Amino acid sequence: MKQITFEHINKLGIIVAENDRYRHYHYPKMLTRYDSNFIEFKSLPSLTEFKDAEAYLREYHLKNGQKHVKFYFPANIKPAGELVGYLTDMGYEVGFLELYAIQPKHFPEVTDNTNIDIQVVTDKSLEVLLTLQYKHDVNYGGEFAGQKADLIKRQFEDQNIQQLLAFYKGSPAGYVDVIISNETAEIDNLTVDERYQNKGIGSRLQKYVMESFPEKTVILVADGEDTPREMYKKQNYQYHGFRYETQKVYED
């Protein structure tokens, strides 16, 4: 398997500023999506450099009515020292992501279950997808859920994104987005409704991706502190590195 890096992961947003230290990504169509409105550092910043970037991004976001700041640090480098102390003192959330990849032929066999049906989203089923995702997204606020619905519609029109729906005994139970490039198929937004978890739906969604793109490297990013990463390891995904992130949401 060729070396996969975080550069292979799709970034939903446009670069609006870049210098020797960082790139600033912005997505005006969805200002509430933190993962599309952020600064990505090219090298680990000093505390002074971080504060300068922080002040710039905070001012930029305030002009757009955004209440957050978010930063990604370079891959495979763990922030330490006074920088981490500052983030803690200022109330930032700090976490890390892990990058995984697999050749489809190495994905384990999945037991057939006639109760589970995987379908590519069509004009007829788009509304089903929108309803199911809205149910999950509204937990993050009505504004976010509404903007996410618009994003789903735009992605439906994108030839490089395949949206999949999982049905369990005829009821919508889960979904995943597949972001397609020349060499990779990226699994994103993999979700199984809590009513249908532990029934093999997540595995069936992934298996469908493996069968649909047998010649591509399938990649995904997992929360480094969440349980799904253990599932990916058991499914023969290979670990390709980590990246730390930090964000802060302001009350006003």
C-alpha atoms as one frame of an Amber mdcrd trajectory, in Angstrom:
protein
   0.000   0.000   0.000   1.360   3.426  -0.934   1.908   5.942   1.836  -1.366
   7.636   2.717  -1.250  11.010   4.476  -3.778  13.537   5.722  -3.254  15.361
   2.423  -5.382  12.620   0.836  -8.349  13.545   3.058 -10.895  15.792   1.409
 -11.184  19.318   2.821 -14.544  20.994   2.343 -13.584  24.642   2.102 -11.434
  27.059   0.126  -8.058  28.530   1.041  -8.632  32.252   1.646  -5.185  33.014
   3.102  -1.809  31.269   3.159   1.661  32.085   4.432   4.772  30.211   5.545
   3.106  29.125   8.805  -0.445  28.113   7.904  -3.347  27.819   5.480  -6.728
  29.349   6.329  -9.743  27.405   5.055 -13.187  28.993   4.837 -16.552  27.666
   3.631 -19.086  30.508   3.332 -21.939  28.130   2.455 -21.742  26.502   5.886
 -20.238  28.824   8.466 -21.322  26.574  11.346 -19.239  23.622  10.137 -16.080
  23.827  12.228 -14.267  21.266  10.058 -14.614  23.594   7.053 -13.611  26.858
   8.753 -10.193  26.552  10.339  -6.463  27.195  10.225  -4.095  24.352   9.324
  -0.553  24.863  10.574   2.300  23.772   8.293   4.706  23.457  11.229   4.158
  23.383  14.958   3.709  27.015  16.042   5.386  28.702  18.948   3.023  30.174
  21.516   3.514  33.627  20.006   2.788  32.330  16.505  -0.333  30.550  17.740
  -1.621  33.688  19.465  -1.090  35.694  16.273  -3.049  33.121  14.236  -5.713
  32.950  16.943  -6.253  36.710  16.909  -6.433  36.753  13.113  -8.951  33.897
  12.888 -11.100  35.231  15.714 -11.368  38.615  13.995 -12.096  36.998  10.625
 -14.807  34.796  12.098 -16.401  37.641  14.045 -16.852  39.542  10.790 -18.767
  36.529   9.463 -20.835  35.997  12.609 -18.934  32.806  13.513 -18.541  31.924
  17.178 -15.657  29.457  16.994 -11.992  29.115  16.167 -10.409  25.831  15.120
  -6.839  24.775  14.403  -5.168  21.659  13.013  -1.549  20.959  13.906   0.928
  19.155  11.596   0.554  15.403  11.302   2.417  13.109  13.695   3.519  15.907
  16.031   2.021  16.212  19.513   1.784  19.763  20.893   3.461  20.164  24.261
   4.838  22.653  26.763   3.590  26.214  27.018   1.343  25.845  23.981  -0.688
  23.068  25.613  -0.716  25.030  28.871  -2.165  28.028  27.071  -4.840  25.959
  25.322  -5.866  24.460  28.658  -5.936  27.825  30.431  -8.021  29.389  27.655
 -10.635  26.628  27.644  -9.826  24.978  24.322 -10.939  21.445  23.511  -7.959
  19.368  22.399  -8.209  16.037  20.608  -6.586  14.015  17.888  -7.553  12.157
  14.744  -6.156   8.917  13.371  -5.776   8.087   9.694  -6.583   4.592   8.386
  -6.452   2.924   4.977  -7.220  -0.474   3.517  -7.090  -2.300   0.211 -10.666
  -3.508  -0.412  -9.580  -7.127  -0.864  -8.340  -7.141   2.750 -11.700  -6.172
   4.230 -13.113  -9.190   6.086 -16.074 -11.166   4.831 -19.448  -9.948   6.041
 -22.258 -12.348   6.881 -25.237 -11.933   4.591 -28.277 -10.489   6.299 -31.439
 -10.234   4.246 -32.771  -7.651   6.704 -30.118  -5.145   5.550 -30.339  -3.443
   2.171 -27.716  -0.938   0.949 -28.751   1.505  -1.779 -27.131   4.381  -3.640
 -29.160   7.530  -2.956 -31.351   8.576  -5.902 -33.828  11.358  -6.575 -36.497
   9.153  -5.018 -34.568   8.438  -1.799 -32.827  11.787  -1.263 -35.609  12.991
   1.005 -35.205   9.842   3.127 -31.529  10.657   3.577 -32.301  14.278   4.432
 -34.856  13.278   7.055 -32.568  10.748   8.742 -29.557  13.060   8.806 -31.627
  15.998  10.078 -32.720  13.853  13.002 -29.069  13.378  13.964 -27.823  16.865
  13.055 -30.480  18.801  14.952 -28.680  17.790  18.141 -26.085  20.402  17.117
 -28.715  23.093  16.618 -31.362  23.952  14.077 -29.116  26.327  12.131 -26.463
  23.660  11.695 -29.011  21.012  10.698 -30.542  23.323   8.103 -27.175  24.192
   6.582 -26.211  20.511   6.610 -29.357  19.671   4.631 -28.301  22.166   1.968
 -24.833  20.598   1.938 -26.310  17.127   1.426 -28.229  18.422  -1.587 -25.068
  19.929  -3.082 -23.163  16.703  -2.498 -25.946  14.752  -4.194 -25.172  16.721
  -7.370 -21.415  16.130  -7.051 -20.213  13.368  -9.377 -17.243  12.699  -7.075
 -19.416  11.875  -4.066 -21.564   8.771  -3.703 -24.173   8.772  -0.936 -25.330
   5.431   0.446 -28.362   4.577   2.543 -28.799   1.467   4.659 -32.258   0.052
   5.332 -33.073  -2.454   8.048 -36.303  -4.373   7.408 -37.306  -1.539   5.112
 -36.617   1.308   7.565 -33.801   3.827   6.998 -31.085   2.909   9.482 -27.763
   4.440   8.419 -25.743   6.216   5.771 -22.259   7.019   4.535 -20.648   9.368
   2.022 -17.917   8.122  -0.316 -15.592  10.816  -1.639 -13.964   9.544  -4.822
 -10.579  10.593  -6.211  -8.198   9.070  -8.747  -6.524   6.778  -6.220  -8.736
   6.740  -3.138 -12.311   6.320  -1.946 -12.779   8.157   1.345 -15.404   6.946
   3.811 -16.973   9.952   5.518 -19.974  10.629   7.725 -20.523   6.921   8.492
 -23.539   6.837  10.810 -25.905   4.150  12.087 -29.072   5.235  13.856 -28.960
   4.280  17.534 -32.073   2.121  17.147 -30.249  -0.136  14.679 -26.755  -0.359
  16.107 -24.976  -3.668  16.709 -26.763  -5.312  13.787 -23.846  -5.223  11.326
 -25.120  -2.228   9.374 -21.859  -0.278   9.571 -19.926  -3.270   8.264 -22.374
  -3.776   5.409 -22.068  -0.127   4.389 -18.297  -0.458   4.317 -18.441  -3.749
   2.435 -20.544  -2.077  -0.240 -17.829   0.561  -0.618 -15.136  -2.126  -0.916
 -17.093  -3.939  -3.624 -17.844  -0.706  -5.501 -14.236   0.525  -5.599 -12.023
  -2.592  -5.605  -9.107  -0.860  -7.345  -8.896   2.133  -5.008  -7.380   2.529
  -1.552 -10.213   3.109   0.907  -9.332   5.716   3.540 -10.985   7.276   6.574
 -10.289   9.430   9.617 -11.332   8.299  13.096 -11.528  10.133  16.396  -8.440
   9.021  18.286 -10.394   8.778  21.536 -13.534   7.052  20.255 -14.473   3.382
  20.029 -14.969   3.007  16.219 -11.198   3.110  15.739 -10.983  -0.286  17.450
 -13.518  -1.633  14.975 -11.448  -0.379  12.052  -8.360  -2.149  13.362 -10.286
  -5.417  13.612 -11.460  -4.909  10.029  -7.829  -4.866   8.814  -7.468  -1.125
   8.263  -3.848   0.000   8.536  -2.859   2.940  10.728  -1.160   5.814   8.861
  -0.630   8.493  11.479  -2.320  11.023  13.741  -3.055  14.726  13.841  -3.958
  16.939  16.779  -6.718  19.529  16.607  -8.068  22.152  18.960 -11.138  24.367
  18.968 -12.946  26.873  21.113 -16.550  28.073  20.919 -17.252  31.532  22.320
 -20.465  32.370  24.131 -20.841  35.757  22.435
